[in-house]
Amino acid sequence: MSTFRFLPLIAVVLVAALPGLTHGMPPVSAVFQDQTTQGDTNEITSGGKAWVEFAGYGSTASRTPFWFHANQWGIVPTSGQILSLRAGLEARKFLSKDAQSKSNWSVAYGAEFVANGAAHSKFLIPQAYVGVAFKSFQLTVGRRKQYVGFNDNELGTGSYMWSGNALPIPRIQLGFENYVPLIKNFIYFKGFYSDGLLDGKRPVTSELKLHNKGLFVRLGKPTGTVQLHGGFNHAVQWGGKSPYFTENGQMPNGLDKYWYVITGFKPNGKLKDVSSFDNANRIGNHVASLDFGLELNLKSVNILFYRQNLIEDGSLFYLNNIKDGLNGVTVTMKNQDVKKFTLDKLTFEVLYTKSQGGSEAVDGNAIRGKDDYFNNAQVRDGWSYYGRGLGTPFITPQSENDWPRYADFFTNNNRIWVVHTGMKGKLGGAIWTTKFSLSSNQGTYDVPLPSKLLQFSGVVGLEKQVEWLGGSVIKGAVSADAGEFFDDAFGLMLSIRKNLSF
């Protein structure tokens, strides 16, 4: 049965709650960005929250509009009509009696479950983890939502290499949850080191492992006017099985190969039990970014400028692909008076990936091009997890478009530019959010599209707290795709969510 037939029923339920609308409740999170895991906070605090949500999606096309399913942790299908039931909890508890002590040990845990009724119904577990922390230093085991990269995850297009577009990957991670001082009031740092397992059976490869680490540095006082940010993110798919350029179908595996995985050094013929391809190249599929930011903390506004440089080969070292990257600015208003309408936050981004170091892939000091982002000669199903890209959603899987196939690689469209804006504010007692994106899509160097295809994708939504069921959140959104790359689509989303604290 079409979800569009269910949406009127959901609307009736939501309208029944309208008499309970209140203007005195605090703001709630944005409609489109799953804020279950907020990421960085100023301090580690104790507490817990749980939630239950029922949502319905309808679309005029056989697929949901882009901004309904992009960067939603893989829980919203791309099929057009969906009913979804979601529930979960997250908590952190201190182990000592003095909850204010900075020396406290704490335990963090969380779980989330999603049941989707669509063309292909699925039951998903986006989160299931437990962690033990001393101050900000935490060991975490399991599947947990986490962003990687310096950018605006709420209103932007998402981090280039890890945007929250796919289900979280189960792994073991050790790292600092927040910035810690190296030199107080001057240098702060945070970072993590992790290893995990990717989906066991993929379209081409199987039994892949994941290595992922990141290090970020911040210069400036926490309350200072100017702060400088820098960071490096590195991830590798390795150790699995592939029919391409391997020794008897097995990619390099084992502890003796792990050194080359974590460092990115080439074996240069030193390994005896691997293929000539692996001896001449880096072990595994490496994806990385080099991030920079400038933050201005002014009296009435916070302004954040950021840049992510793309690394998948040696092109950036020679500055051959310096044109490529994610550039953005986020403006956040402060101390706004209570008004019927406000603009509280504005993000503007430009993502460009068309250079890739040039159309030729030749090792050497002068030419190191055709980086073929998110594709890999050995890991042909690419930088993905359960069919969805782990990085920017604008580099789309072949399965999500009808343009000419690029052999059995992950994507047939990684030469793109995107101009994007996101906004957030208040309307009466509600919060409104928008995302508007215009992209130019050119395919790949080996299989170019017939022309530069323009595509618009947008979403507008509203959410508000109500008193129904002792306090709930209702959300509504409309989204549309119009252009040459995707089929045109118009969609509607309605949901109601009950939040609990403990």
ROFI-131384 format. One record per residue (C-alpha): chain; y, x, z; residue in one letter. Coordinates in Angstrom, 1 decimal. Last residue first. Layout:
<recs>
A, Y, X, Z, a;
...
</recs>
This chain:
<recs>
A, 9.7, 16.6, 32.6, f;
A, 11.8, 15.3, 29.8, s;
A, 10.9, 12.5, 27.4, l;
A, 12.0, 11.7, 23.9, n;
A, 11.2, 8.5, 21.9, k;
A, 11.7, 8.7, 18.2, r;
A, 12.4, 6.0, 15.6, i;
A, 12.3, 6.6, 11.9, s;
A, 13.7, 5.5, 8.5, l;
A, 13.7, 7.5, 5.3, m;
A, 14.8, 6.4, 1.9, l;
A, 14.3, 8.1, -1.5, g;
A, 15.8, 8.4, -5.0, f;
A, 14.0, 10.5, -7.6, a;
A, 14.7, 12.1, -11.0, d;
A, 11.8, 14.2, -12.2, d;
A, 12.4, 17.8, -11.2, f;
A, 13.9, 20.7, -13.3, f;
A, 16.4, 18.9, -15.5, e;
A, 18.7, 17.0, -13.2, g;
A, 18.8, 14.4, -10.4, a;
A, 17.1, 14.5, -7.1, d;
A, 18.2, 12.0, -4.4, a;
A, 18.0, 11.5, -0.6, s;
A, 18.9, 8.7, 1.7, v;
A, 18.6, 9.0, 5.5, a;
A, 18.0, 7.0, 8.7, g;
A, 17.3, 8.0, 12.2, k;
A, 16.8, 6.1, 15.5, i;
A, 16.7, 8.0, 18.7, v;
A, 15.3, 6.5, 21.9, s;
A, 16.3, 5.6, 25.5, g;
A, 14.5, 3.4, 27.9, g;
A, 12.4, 1.8, 25.2, l;
A, 15.7, 0.7, 23.5, w;
A, 18.8, 2.3, 24.9, e;
A, 19.8, 3.8, 21.6, v;
A, 20.7, 7.4, 20.5, q;
A, 22.0, 7.7, 17.0, k;
A, 21.0, 9.3, 13.7, e;
A, 22.6, 9.3, 10.3, l;
A, 21.6, 10.9, 7.0, g;
A, 22.8, 12.1, 3.6, v;
A, 20.5, 14.2, 1.3, v;
A, 21.0, 16.0, -1.9, g;
A, 19.3, 17.7, -4.7, s;
A, 20.9, 18.6, -8.0, f;
A, 19.1, 20.5, -10.8, q;
A, 20.3, 22.6, -13.8, l;
A, 17.7, 24.1, -16.1, l;
A, 18.7, 27.4, -17.7, k;
A, 16.8, 27.1, -21.0, s;
A, 13.2, 27.0, -22.4, p;
A, 11.9, 28.3, -19.0, l;
A, 10.9, 32.0, -19.0, p;
A, 7.2, 33.0, -18.7, v;
A, 7.1, 36.8, -18.3, d;
A, 10.6, 37.2, -16.8, y;
A, 10.1, 34.1, -14.6, t;
A, 11.4, 30.5, -14.7, g;
A, 15.2, 30.1, -15.3, q;
A, 16.3, 27.5, -12.8, n;
A, 20.0, 26.9, -12.0, s;
A, 20.5, 25.1, -8.7, s;
A, 23.0, 22.6, -7.2, l;
A, 22.4, 21.8, -3.6, s;
A, 24.0, 19.1, -1.2, f;
A, 22.9, 18.8, 2.4, k;
A, 24.5, 16.2, 4.7, t;
A, 24.4, 15.3, 8.4, t;
A, 25.8, 12.4, 10.4, w;
A, 25.7, 12.1, 14.2, i;
A, 26.2, 8.7, 15.9, a;
A, 28.5, 7.4, 18.7, g;
A, 31.4, 6.8, 16.3, g;
A, 30.7, 9.0, 13.4, l;
A, 30.1, 12.6, 14.5, k;
A, 29.7, 15.7, 12.4, g;
A, 27.5, 17.9, 10.3, k;
A, 27.9, 19.5, 6.9, m;
A, 25.7, 21.5, 4.5, g;
A, 26.8, 23.1, 1.2, t;
A, 24.7, 24.8, -1.4, h;
A, 25.1, 26.8, -4.7, v;
A, 21.7, 28.0, -5.8, v;
A, 20.7, 30.7, -8.3, w;
A, 17.3, 31.0, -9.7, i;
A, 14.7, 33.4, -11.2, r;
A, 11.6, 32.6, -9.1, n;
A, 10.2, 29.7, -11.2, n;
A, 6.5, 29.9, -12.3, n;
A, 5.3, 30.3, -8.7, t;
A, 2.0, 31.0, -7.0, f;
A, 0.4, 33.0, -9.8, f;
A, -2.6, 31.6, -11.7, d;
A, -1.3, 32.2, -15.2, a;
A, 2.4, 31.3, -15.2, y;
A, 2.1, 27.7, -16.1, r;
A, 4.6, 26.0, -18.3, p;
A, 6.8, 23.4, -16.5, w;
A, 5.5, 20.3, -14.8, d;
A, 6.7, 21.0, -11.2, n;
A, 5.3, 21.0, -7.7, e;
A, 2.0, 22.7, -8.4, s;
A, 3.7, 25.8, -9.8, q;
A, 5.0, 26.4, -6.3, p;
A, 8.8, 26.4, -5.9, t;
A, 11.3, 29.2, -5.3, i;
A, 14.0, 26.8, -4.1, f;
A, 12.0, 26.3, -0.9, p;
A, 13.2, 29.7, 0.4, t;
A, 10.3, 31.4, 2.1, g;
A, 6.8, 30.4, 3.3, l;
A, 6.1, 28.6, 0.0, g;
A, 3.7, 25.7, 0.3, r;
A, 0.1, 25.7, -0.9, g;
A, -1.6, 25.9, 2.5, y;
A, 0.5, 29.0, 3.3, y;
A, 2.5, 30.8, 0.6, s;
A, 3.8, 34.2, -0.4, w;
A, 1.6, 34.5, -3.4, g;
A, -1.4, 32.7, -4.8, d;
A, -2.0, 35.9, -6.9, r;
A, -2.5, 38.2, -4.0, v;
A, -3.4, 41.1, -6.3, q;
A, -0.7, 41.1, -8.9, a;
A, 1.8, 39.5, -6.4, n;
A, 4.2, 36.6, -6.7, n;
A, 6.8, 35.6, -4.1, f;
A, 9.5, 37.3, -6.0, y;
A, 8.6, 38.8, -9.4, d;
A, 10.1, 42.2, -8.7, d;
A, 10.6, 42.8, -12.4, k;
A, 12.4, 46.1, -11.8, g;
A, 12.1, 49.7, -10.6, r;
A, 13.9, 51.8, -13.2, i;
A, 15.9, 54.9, -12.4, a;
A, 14.2, 56.9, -9.8, n;
A, 10.7, 56.1, -10.9, g;
A, 8.1, 53.3, -11.2, d;
A, 8.5, 51.1, -14.2, v;
A, 8.6, 47.3, -14.0, a;
A, 11.0, 46.1, -16.7, e;
A, 13.0, 42.9, -16.8, s;
A, 15.7, 44.1, -14.3, g;
A, 15.9, 44.8, -10.6, g;
A, 14.9, 41.3, -9.6, q;
A, 18.1, 40.1, -11.3, s;
A, 17.7, 36.3, -11.1, k;
A, 17.4, 35.9, -7.4, t;
A, 20.8, 34.4, -6.3, y;
A, 21.4, 32.2, -3.2, l;
A, 24.9, 31.0, -2.6, v;
A, 25.7, 29.3, 0.7, e;
A, 28.3, 27.2, 2.4, f;
A, 27.9, 25.8, 5.9, t;
A, 30.2, 23.3, 7.7, l;
A, 30.0, 22.2, 11.4, k;
A, 31.8, 19.7, 13.6, d;
A, 33.4, 17.4, 11.0, l;
A, 34.6, 14.5, 13.1, t;
A, 34.9, 10.7, 12.8, f;
A, 35.6, 8.1, 15.5, k;
A, 37.3, 10.7, 17.6, k;
A, 36.5, 12.5, 20.9, v;
A, 38.7, 15.6, 20.8, d;
A, 37.2, 18.7, 19.4, q;
A, 36.6, 21.6, 21.7, n;
A, 35.1, 23.9, 19.1, k;
A, 34.4, 23.7, 15.4, m;
A, 31.6, 25.6, 13.8, t;
A, 32.1, 27.3, 10.4, v;
A, 29.1, 28.8, 8.7, t;
A, 29.3, 31.3, 5.8, v;
A, 26.6, 32.4, 3.5, g;
A, 25.1, 34.9, 1.1, n;
A, 21.4, 35.0, 0.2, l;
A, 20.3, 37.8, -2.0, g;
A, 20.0, 39.2, -5.5, d;
A, 22.9, 41.2, -7.0, k;
A, 21.6, 44.4, -5.2, i;
A, 18.5, 44.2, -7.4, n;
A, 18.7, 47.8, -8.8, n;
A, 20.3, 49.2, -5.6, l;
A, 17.9, 52.1, -5.9, y;
A, 16.4, 51.3, -2.4, f;
A, 16.8, 47.6, -3.3, l;
A, 14.4, 48.0, -6.3, s;
A, 11.6, 49.7, -4.3, g;
A, 9.5, 46.5, -4.2, d;
A, 9.6, 43.1, -2.5, e;
A, 12.9, 43.4, -0.7, i;
A, 15.7, 40.8, -0.8, l;
A, 19.1, 41.4, 0.9, n;
A, 20.2, 38.7, 3.3, q;
A, 24.0, 38.3, 3.9, r;
A, 25.8, 36.5, 6.7, y;
A, 29.3, 35.4, 7.6, f;
A, 29.7, 33.4, 10.9, l;
A, 32.9, 31.7, 11.9, i;
A, 33.3, 30.1, 15.4, n;
A, 36.3, 27.8, 15.8, v;
A, 39.0, 26.7, 18.2, s;
A, 39.7, 29.9, 20.2, k;
A, 37.9, 32.3, 17.9, l;
A, 34.4, 33.8, 18.0, n;
A, 34.2, 35.7, 14.7, l;
A, 30.7, 36.6, 13.7, e;
A, 29.8, 39.2, 11.0, l;
A, 26.2, 39.3, 9.7, g;
A, 23.7, 41.5, 8.0, f;
A, 20.1, 41.1, 7.0, d;
A, 17.6, 43.3, 5.3, l;
A, 14.7, 41.2, 4.0, s;
A, 11.0, 41.8, 3.5, a;
A, 7.9, 40.7, 1.6, v;
A, 4.9, 43.1, 1.2, h;
A, 1.7, 42.0, -0.6, n;
A, -1.1, 44.3, 0.6, g;
A, -1.5, 48.1, 0.7, i;
A, 1.4, 49.7, -1.1, r;
A, 0.5, 51.0, -4.5, n;
A, -1.3, 53.9, -6.1, a;
A, -4.4, 53.9, -3.9, n;
A, -4.5, 50.1, -4.0, d;
A, -4.6, 50.0, -7.8, f;
A, -7.1, 52.8, -7.9, s;
A, -9.4, 50.6, -5.9, s;
A, -10.3, 51.3, -2.3, v;
A, -13.1, 53.2, -0.5, d;
A, -11.7, 56.8, -0.8, k;
A, -8.2, 56.5, 0.6, l;
A, -5.9, 59.5, 0.1, k;
A, -4.9, 58.7, -3.5, g;
A, -1.2, 58.2, -2.8, n;
A, -1.9, 56.0, 0.2, p;
A, 1.5, 54.3, -0.2, k;
A, 3.7, 53.8, 2.9, f;
A, 4.7, 50.3, 3.9, g;
A, 4.6, 51.3, 7.6, t;
A, 2.7, 48.3, 9.0, i;
A, 0.2, 48.0, 6.2, v;
A, -0.3, 51.7, 5.6, y;
A, -1.2, 52.2, 9.2, w;
A, -3.5, 49.2, 9.1, y;
A, -5.7, 50.8, 6.4, k;
A, -7.7, 52.9, 9.0, d;
A, -7.9, 49.8, 11.2, l;
A, -9.9, 47.8, 8.7, g;
A, -9.4, 46.2, 5.3, n;
A, -8.3, 47.2, 1.8, p;
A, -8.9, 44.2, -0.5, m;
A, -12.5, 43.2, -1.2, q;
A, -13.5, 41.8, -4.6, g;
A, -16.0, 44.6, -5.3, n;
A, -13.2, 47.2, -5.0, e;
A, -10.0, 45.3, -5.8, t;
A, -7.6, 45.0, -8.7, f;
A, -7.9, 41.2, -9.0, y;
A, -10.8, 39.0, -7.8, p;
A, -9.2, 38.8, -4.3, s;
A, -10.6, 39.0, -0.8, k;
A, -8.6, 39.5, 2.3, g;
A, -7.2, 42.5, 4.2, g;
A, -3.5, 42.0, 3.5, w;
A, -0.5, 39.7, 3.4, q;
A, 2.4, 41.7, 4.7, v;
A, 5.7, 40.7, 6.4, a;
A, 8.9, 42.7, 7.2, h;
A, 12.2, 41.5, 8.6, n;
A, 15.1, 43.9, 9.2, f;
A, 18.3, 43.1, 11.2, g;
A, 22.0, 43.6, 11.6, g;
A, 24.7, 41.7, 13.4, h;
A, 28.3, 42.5, 14.2, l;
A, 30.3, 40.6, 16.8, q;
A, 34.0, 40.0, 17.0, v;
A, 35.9, 37.8, 19.6, t;
A, 33.7, 38.9, 22.5, g;
A, 31.8, 36.6, 24.8, t;
A, 28.4, 38.3, 24.3, p;
A, 30.3, 41.6, 24.0, k;
A, 29.9, 43.5, 20.7, g;
A, 27.2, 44.9, 18.4, l;
A, 24.1, 42.9, 17.8, r;
A, 20.8, 44.4, 16.6, v;
A, 17.7, 42.7, 15.2, f;
A, 14.2, 43.9, 14.7, l;
A, 11.4, 42.0, 12.9, g;
A, 7.6, 42.1, 12.5, k;
A, 4.9, 40.3, 10.5, n;
A, 1.3, 41.2, 9.6, h;
A, -0.7, 38.4, 8.1, l;
A, -4.5, 38.5, 7.3, k;
A, -6.1, 37.0, 4.2, l;
A, -9.6, 35.5, 4.4, e;
A, -9.4, 34.2, 0.8, s;
A, -7.7, 34.7, -2.5, t;
A, -7.3, 32.6, -5.7, v;
A, -6.6, 29.0, -4.8, p;
A, -6.8, 29.7, -1.0, r;
A, -9.7, 29.5, 1.4, k;
A, -9.2, 30.9, 4.9, g;
A, -5.5, 29.9, 5.4, d;
A, -3.6, 32.8, 6.8, l;
A, -4.6, 34.7, 10.0, l;
A, -2.2, 36.5, 12.4, g;
A, -0.5, 39.7, 13.5, d;
A, 2.8, 40.0, 15.3, s;
A, 5.6, 42.3, 16.4, y;
A, 8.9, 40.9, 17.7, f;
A, 12.5, 41.9, 18.0, g;
A, 15.7, 41.7, 20.1, k;
A, 18.7, 44.0, 20.5, f;
A, 22.0, 44.3, 22.2, y;
A, 24.6, 47.0, 21.9, i;
A, 28.2, 46.9, 23.4, f;
A, 28.7, 44.8, 26.6, n;
A, 25.7, 46.5, 28.2, k;
A, 24.2, 49.4, 26.2, i;
A, 20.6, 48.4, 25.2, l;
A, 21.2, 44.9, 26.4, p;
A, 18.7, 42.1, 25.7, v;
A, 18.9, 39.5, 22.9, y;
A, 16.5, 36.6, 23.2, n;
A, 12.8, 35.8, 22.9, e;
A, 11.9, 39.5, 23.1, f;
A, 8.5, 40.4, 21.5, g;
A, 4.8, 40.2, 21.4, l;
A, 3.0, 37.9, 18.9, q;
A, -0.6, 36.8, 18.3, i;
A, -0.9, 34.6, 15.3, r;
A, -1.5, 31.1, 14.0, p;
A, 0.8, 30.5, 11.0, i;
A, 3.5, 27.8, 11.2, p;
A, 3.1, 25.1, 8.6, l;
A, 5.3, 25.6, 5.5, a;
A, 9.0, 25.3, 4.7, n;
A, 10.2, 26.8, 8.0, g;
A, 12.5, 29.2, 6.2, s;
A, 10.7, 32.6, 6.3, w;
A, 11.4, 35.0, 3.5, m;
A, 14.8, 33.8, 2.2, y;
A, 15.9, 32.1, 5.4, s;
A, 16.7, 28.5, 4.9, g;
A, 18.9, 26.5, 2.5, t;
A, 21.6, 26.0, 5.1, g;
A, 22.5, 23.2, 7.5, l;
A, 20.2, 23.9, 10.5, e;
A, 18.6, 27.3, 9.6, n;
A, 22.0, 29.1, 9.4, d;
A, 21.2, 32.7, 8.6, n;
A, 19.7, 35.9, 10.1, f;
A, 16.0, 36.0, 9.4, g;
A, 12.7, 34.7, 10.8, v;
A, 12.5, 31.2, 12.1, y;
A, 9.7, 30.2, 14.5, q;
A, 7.6, 27.1, 15.0, k;
A, 4.4, 28.1, 16.9, r;
A, 0.7, 28.4, 16.1, r;
A, -1.2, 30.3, 18.7, g;
A, -0.8, 33.2, 21.1, v;
A, 2.5, 34.3, 22.6, t;
A, 3.3, 37.4, 24.6, l;
A, 6.9, 37.2, 25.9, q;
A, 9.7, 39.6, 26.9, f;
A, 12.8, 37.5, 27.9, s;
A, 12.3, 37.7, 31.6, k;
A, 8.6, 38.4, 31.9, f;
A, 6.9, 36.0, 29.6, a;
A, 3.4, 34.4, 29.1, v;
A, 2.8, 32.2, 26.1, g;
A, 0.7, 29.4, 25.0, v;
A, 0.4, 27.8, 21.5, y;
A, -0.5, 24.7, 19.5, a;
A, 2.1, 23.7, 17.0, q;
A, 2.0, 22.1, 13.5, p;
A, -1.3, 20.4, 14.1, i;
A, -1.9, 18.2, 11.0, l;
A, -3.9, 15.1, 10.2, f;
A, -3.8, 14.2, 6.5, k;
A, -3.8, 11.2, 4.2, s;
A, -3.8, 12.0, 0.5, h;
A, -1.7, 9.4, -1.3, a;
A, 0.1, 8.9, 2.0, a;
A, -0.7, 8.2, 5.7, g;
A, 0.4, 11.2, 7.7, n;
A, -0.9, 11.9, 11.2, a;
A, 1.1, 14.7, 13.0, v;
A, 0.3, 16.5, 16.2, f;
A, 2.3, 18.9, 18.3, e;
A, 1.4, 21.3, 21.1, a;
A, 3.4, 23.6, 23.4, g;
A, 3.2, 26.2, 26.0, y;
A, 5.4, 28.6, 27.9, a;
A, 4.5, 30.4, 31.2, v;
A, 7.1, 32.2, 33.2, s;
A, 7.5, 35.4, 35.2, w;
A, 10.7, 35.6, 37.2, n;
A, 12.7, 38.7, 37.6, s;
A, 16.0, 37.1, 36.8, k;
A, 15.6, 34.8, 39.8, s;
A, 17.1, 31.3, 39.4, q;
A, 13.7, 29.5, 39.5, a;
A, 12.9, 31.0, 42.9, d;
A, 9.4, 29.7, 43.6, k;
A, 7.7, 32.1, 41.3, s;
A, 5.6, 31.2, 38.3, l;
A, 8.4, 29.7, 36.2, f;
A, 7.4, 26.8, 33.8, k;
A, 8.3, 26.5, 30.2, r;
A, 7.4, 23.3, 28.2, a;
A, 6.8, 21.8, 24.8, e;
A, 5.3, 18.5, 23.9, l;
A, 4.1, 16.6, 20.9, g;
A, 3.8, 13.4, 18.9, a;
A, 4.1, 12.4, 15.3, r;
A, 3.1, 9.3, 13.3, l;
A, 3.9, 9.3, 9.6, s;
A, 3.9, 6.7, 6.9, l;
A, 4.5, 8.1, 3.4, i;
A, 5.3, 7.0, -0.1, q;
A, 6.4, 9.6, -2.8, g;
A, 3.9, 12.4, -2.5, s;
A, 5.5, 15.8, -1.5, t;
A, 4.1, 15.5, 2.0, p;
A, 6.2, 15.9, 5.1, v;
A, 4.6, 18.1, 7.8, i;
A, 5.0, 21.4, 6.0, g;
A, 7.4, 22.9, 8.6, w;
A, 10.2, 20.6, 7.4, q;
A, 12.0, 23.2, 5.3, n;
A, 11.8, 21.1, 2.1, a;
A, 10.1, 17.7, 2.4, h;
A, 13.0, 15.2, 2.5, f;
A, 15.4, 17.6, 0.8, w;
A, 13.4, 17.7, -2.4, f;
A, 13.0, 14.0, -3.0, p;
A, 9.5, 12.6, -2.3, t;
A, 7.2, 12.5, -5.3, r;
A, 5.7, 9.7, -7.4, s;
A, 9.2, 8.5, -8.1, a;
A, 11.3, 5.7, -6.6, t;
A, 10.7, 7.1, -3.2, s;
A, 9.8, 5.7, 0.3, g;
A, 9.4, 7.4, 3.6, y;
A, 8.4, 6.0, 7.0, g;
A, 8.6, 7.5, 10.4, a;
A, 7.2, 7.0, 13.9, f;
A, 8.0, 9.5, 16.5, e;
A, 6.6, 10.4, 20.0, v;
A, 8.2, 13.1, 22.1, w;
A, 7.7, 15.4, 25.0, a;
A, 10.0, 17.8, 26.9, k;
A, 9.6, 20.5, 29.5, g;
A, 11.6, 22.6, 31.9, g;
A, 12.5, 26.1, 33.0, s;
A, 15.2, 28.2, 31.4, t;
A, 15.2, 31.5, 29.5, i;
A, 18.8, 32.3, 28.7, e;
A, 21.4, 32.2, 25.9, n;
A, 19.1, 30.4, 23.6, t;
A, 17.4, 31.6, 20.4, d;
A, 14.9, 29.4, 18.5, g;
A, 15.6, 25.7, 18.8, q;
A, 12.0, 24.6, 18.6, t;
A, 11.8, 20.8, 18.3, t;
A, 14.9, 21.0, 16.2, q;
A, 13.4, 19.8, 12.9, d;
A, 16.4, 20.0, 10.6, q;
A, 16.9, 16.8, 8.6, f;
A, 18.4, 14.4, 11.1, v;
A, 20.4, 16.8, 13.1, a;
A, 19.8, 17.0, 16.9, s;
A, 21.3, 14.6, 19.4, v;
A, 24.8, 14.2, 20.8, p;
A, 25.2, 13.0, 24.4, p;
A, 25.1, 9.3, 25.3, m;
A, 28.3, 7.4, 26.1, g;
A, 28.7, 5.6, 22.8, h;
A, 25.7, 3.2, 23.4, t;
A, 23.6, 1.3, 21.0, l;
A, 21.5, -1.3, 22.8, g;
A, 22.5, -4.2, 20.6, p;
A, 21.2, -2.1, 17.7, l;
A, 17.6, -2.0, 18.9, a;
A, 16.5, -5.1, 16.9, a;
A, 18.0, -3.4, 13.9, v;
A, 15.5, -0.6, 14.3, l;
A, 12.5, -2.9, 14.4, v;
A, 13.8, -4.9, 11.4, v;
A, 14.3, -1.6, 9.5, a;
A, 10.7, -0.6, 10.2, i;
A, 9.5, -3.9, 8.8, l;
A, 11.8, -3.4, 5.7, p;
A, 10.3, 0.1, 5.3, l;
A, 6.7, -1.1, 5.2, f;
A, 6.8, -2.4, 1.6, r;
A, 8.5, 0.8, 0.5, f;
A, 5.5, 2.6, 2.0, t;
A, 3.4, 1.3, -0.9, s;
A, 0.0, 0.0, 0.0, m;
</recs>
